[in-house]
Amino acid sequence: MAGFLEHYGEGDAERARLWKRLIAAALIVVVVSVSLFLFLRNRRQKERVREFVSLLQRKEYPAAYALWGCTEATPCPTYTMEKFLADWGPESPYKDLSGFEITRAKACGSGVMVYAKFGNQGEEILWVEGDQLTIGFAPWPVCPP
């Protein structure tokens, strides 16, 4: 009878260690998942803006205009190629794009507001529409509540 309660509670320490490891692993998975989500959330829209600026730097204006959902064959009725060139062409304030950088991006409704800094020209807020990834000027200075 001396050995009946001799090993009582020995498994408790190992079970507690197992639970601590499971909780730590779950917390690591949650932190990594949230970090990846925040880092990659607006990646496609930012890449689209970078592609747009790259086309402007190479002076491929018709291709850059097409990223706005407009082409020379089917121009946008309110944003013609002439207006586009006045805003982004060789005589525009954004003719020197060497200081371009994306400062932040904010998901807003059906699209993403991409805040792009263009060197000394200041910051421009571009709107990238959800799945179509068409670019335009942001309809608001900040995302409405």
ChimeraX attribute file (.defattr): number of C-alpha atoms within 10 A of each C-alpha:
attribute: neighborCount
match mode: 1-to-1
recipient: residues
	/A:1	5
	/A:2	5
	/A:3	7
	/A:4	7
	/A:5	8
	/A:6	9
	/A:7	8
	/A:8	9
	/A:9	9
	/A:10	9
	/A:11	10
	/A:12	10
	/A:13	10
	/A:14	11
	/A:15	11
	/A:16	11
	/A:17	11
	/A:18	12
	/A:19	12
	/A:20	12
	/A:21	12
	/A:22	12
	/A:23	11
	/A:24	12
	/A:25	12
	/A:26	12
	/A:27	12
	/A:28	12
	/A:29	12
	/A:30	12
	/A:31	12
	/A:32	12
	/A:33	12
	/A:34	12
	/A:35	12
	/A:36	11
	/A:37	11
	/A:38	11
	/A:39	10
	/A:40	11
	/A:41	14
	/A:42	20
	/A:43	11
	/A:44	15
	/A:45	26
	/A:46	23
	/A:47	13
	/A:48	16
	/A:49	24
	/A:50	16
	/A:51	14
	/A:52	20
	/A:53	21
	/A:54	15
	/A:55	17
	/A:56	22
	/A:57	18
	/A:58	9
	/A:59	15
	/A:60	14
	/A:61	19
	/A:62	16
	/A:63	15
	/A:64	24
	/A:65	26
	/A:66	18
	/A:67	21
	/A:68	21
	/A:69	15
	/A:70	20
	/A:71	16
	/A:72	12
	/A:73	6
	/A:74	10
	/A:75	15
	/A:76	15
	/A:77	8
	/A:78	7
	/A:79	13
	/A:80	16
	/A:81	20
	/A:82	10
	/A:83	11
	/A:84	16
	/A:85	15
	/A:86	14
	/A:87	14
	/A:88	21
	/A:89	20
	/A:90	15
	/A:91	11
	/A:92	12
	/A:93	15
	/A:94	21
	/A:95	16
	/A:96	18
	/A:97	18
	/A:98	12
	/A:99	11
	/A:100	19
	/A:101	16
	/A:102	17
	/A:103	10
	/A:104	13
	/A:105	20
	/A:106	15
	/A:107	17
	/A:108	16
	/A:109	12
	/A:110	10
	/A:111	20
	/A:112	24
	/A:113	29
	/A:114	24
	/A:115	20
	/A:116	20
	/A:117	18
	/A:118	20
	/A:119	14
	/A:120	13
	/A:121	14
	/A:122	12
	/A:123	15
	/A:124	16
	/A:125	21
	/A:126	22
	/A:127	27
	/A:128	29
	/A:129	20
	/A:130	17
	/A:131	10
	/A:132	11
	/A:133	20
	/A:134	19
	/A:135	26
	/A:136	17
	/A:137	14
	/A:138	19
	/A:139	11
	/A:140	11
	/A:141	11
	/A:142	11
	/A:143	13
	/A:144	7
	/A:145	5
